[in-house]
């Protein structure tokens, strides 16, 4: 569903459906990132990339969760400096 939505980005900009579509897209990308965290790490990074492009559509809680999950993913891949940076940004948003 996200791949189909990526091909029709104009639907997110105009019309009465746009706010609901943006919210649903951001939540779906967040769920995909969470699901792929322990499995397909490359796909998890793609989901995080989608979340970065949808960042304005997430509330603070969603942004913090996305950054925390990216921190966990970085930690699992032994990218410790990146993990620390993601965790720090997540905590800054939560405060």
Secondary structure, DSSP 8 states (H G I E B T S, - for coil): -HHHHHHTGGGGTSSTTHHHHHHHHHHHHHHHHHHHTTS-HHHHHHHHHHHHHTGGGS-HHHHHHHHHHHHHHHHHTT-HHHHHHHHHHHHHHH-
